[in-house]
Amino acid sequence: MKKRLIALAVAGAFAAPLAAQADDVKVDGFAEILYTVTDDEAPTSEKSFSANGEVDFIASPADGVTARLDLDVNLALDGVNDALGGDSARIEQAFFSWGLTEQLSLIGGVFNNPMSAEEEDVNEIRFITHSMVFEILDDQTALYGNNLAGVALSGSSGMVTGTVAYLNDIGGVAEENSLAVVLNVTPMQDLDLEFGYVTQDNDNPLLGGAGNVWDINGTWTNLGGGGEVGFDYLAAAEIVDAVWNIWGGYDFGNGVVVRGRYEAESYDGGVEPSTITLYGAWQAGSNLQIALEYKDRDADGGGGLDGTQFLAQFITELP
């Protein structure tokens, strides 16, 4: 399950002692400033700045139920939303976590998709941009972002954490529901493995439905002191035969990290686009990270554009 959601489940189980040590409501979040240069098959390159962020509210009162509300804000959407009479803020998550026992929690509401190795928020992933695996899951979920609506039971025992969820159909099919199962195992220190499976009613490729989806991923950290490696593999009943990535990196200390990722997709019809990503980051201050990323895409005739992308990212944490 996603690290954030696991943390909230654990917080729900131990909310009473936590409340005695902290304020009932905690506010945090982040802001991201991004500069993007795209050089693809189009006649001109795109060079643009963008800004987005998030404000999170977490309440842990002494009665044992933890609540969370995450609000996303995006400057790039402001003009569009103003024209439509709206604004640039959207709800990403809104859920409660109720600690039924010390090992079992009930979670209900709208929450991040627990499948795959990546988190939803850009300040919690290992690269500036999400992987192809995450993009496929995001494409299959009808809600804003890669998010789900429903209830989930999360339990832990030793090195194993299991989650079962009853959801609105992830593709938004009316009067249908999805079931999800996620199993996390830590067989040894610093090695985390996860298996996830989710159903959906829409398995019609003409309507964009990939049907049932499963994912397996793993991460091994603290190799040789600062090394880390990982993989993520996703398959679906329709459209996507397989999507996978392998990645590695090293933390040199003093806030300096470098990583690389290779990923590929295999679609019905034999199209196999791939991407190589190189990344470097420096923790310039206690609440400022500066990162650079270079991506080289090969669309393999799949309808997308071949080309390269360069990104410069500045993330500051709140408060």
FENRATA-V475720 format. One record per helix or strand of 3 or more residues. SS is the DSSP state (hx for helix, st for strand). FROM is the first residue (numbers start at 1). LEN is the number of residues. If there is no record, write none. Layout:
[[SS/FROM/LEN] [SS/FROM/LEN]]
This chain:
[[hx/3/11] [hx/15/5] [st/25/16] [st/46/15] [st/65/10] [hx/75/9] [st/89/11] [st/104/9] [hx/122/3] [hx/132/9] [st/147/11] [st/160/9] [st/177/12] [st/191/8] [hx/205/3] [st/213/11] [st/227/10] [st/240/14] [st/256/12] [st/274/12] [st/288/11] [st/307/12]]
